Amino acid sequence: MSDAPDRLVEFTFFVDAETYMMVGGELAASEEDLHDAGVERVDIPTEYGHDLGERVPVRVLATEKGLRMYANLLNLHDPLQKEELERVLLAHRSRAD
């Protein structure tokens, strides 16, 4: 049996800057909740201040469970990003086997 779900994988979410600015980059989870779910690191750039025409790249290093939780916290609806996340997770599992 593979241990891939417990191994870390990196994924970059692209969040609408206007939505990001409205919530101030805050999620409905504490840092402890994120760590418990398997999120090890979140890199959010700070140089997107007033340029609301962009999408903010949020790079996350986490277990599969952690990435899925983070996607839910971001309320990820973009079908292309969902498809890419699944592709990355499938490739991650395949490498671990």
C-alpha atoms as one frame of an Amber mdcrd trajectory, in Angstrom:
protein
   0.000   0.000   0.000   1.299   3.447  -0.972   1.998   6.176   1.531   1.380
   8.890  -1.122  -1.575  10.506   0.711   0.778  11.280   3.621   3.623  12.592
   1.464   3.892  16.267   0.621   3.055  17.726  -2.763   3.108  21.337  -3.927
   0.283  23.013  -5.813  -0.346  26.621  -6.804  -3.894  27.884  -6.577  -4.778
  31.011  -8.559  -7.241  33.053  -6.541  -9.179  35.984  -7.947  -7.457  39.088
  -6.566 -10.709  40.930  -5.842 -12.022  38.028  -3.785  -8.632  37.708  -2.107
  -8.600  41.404  -1.163 -12.200  41.282   0.136 -11.363  38.560   2.650  -7.884
  39.902   3.330  -6.340  36.557   2.524  -7.976  35.064   5.619  -9.403  31.549
   5.585 -12.121  29.999   7.714  -9.521  27.825   9.472  -6.856  28.351  12.070
  -3.189  27.644  11.514  -3.585  24.605  13.756  -6.490  23.335  11.615  -4.319
  23.642   8.517  -1.396  21.791  10.107  -3.713  19.055  11.392  -5.012  18.553
   7.845  -1.487  18.229   6.455  -0.726  21.752   5.230   2.965  22.417   5.821
   3.500  25.747   4.081   1.491  28.449   2.316   3.271  31.122   0.282   1.083
  34.127  -0.523   2.683  37.039  -2.343   2.175  40.487  -0.855   2.827  42.602
  -3.941  -0.747  42.457  -5.274  -1.984  45.470  -3.294  -4.225  47.364  -5.711
  -4.006  45.421  -8.960  -7.383  43.703  -8.819  -7.200  42.574 -12.441  -4.827
  39.760 -11.547  -5.156  36.376  -9.982  -3.068  35.852  -6.869  -0.881  32.727
  -6.922  -1.097  30.898  -3.596   1.515  28.139  -3.406   0.691  25.366  -0.932
   2.863  22.479   0.253   0.665  19.827   1.825  -0.493  16.251   1.858  -3.279
  15.290  -0.533  -5.793  15.755   2.278  -4.330  19.179   3.059  -4.538  20.327
  -0.561  -8.146  19.205  -0.799  -8.985  21.044   2.425  -7.262  24.186   1.181
  -9.164  24.008  -2.118 -12.410  23.808  -0.139 -11.403  26.751   2.052 -10.713
  28.785  -1.090 -14.131  27.739  -2.372 -12.442  26.588  -5.564 -14.967  26.461
  -8.415 -12.717  26.899 -11.444 -13.025  23.632 -13.412  -9.552  24.030 -14.937
  -7.914  24.404 -11.538  -9.904  21.470 -10.150  -8.817  19.345 -13.111  -5.182
  20.412 -12.695  -5.265  19.645  -8.964  -6.584  16.155  -9.669  -3.920  15.633
 -12.356  -1.146  16.709  -9.964  -2.465  14.451  -7.191  -2.776  11.482  -9.547
   0.791  12.000 -10.777   1.955  12.304  -7.160   0.286   8.987  -6.269   1.717
   7.301  -9.365   5.284   8.383  -8.490   4.883   7.021  -4.967   3.849   3.553
  -6.191
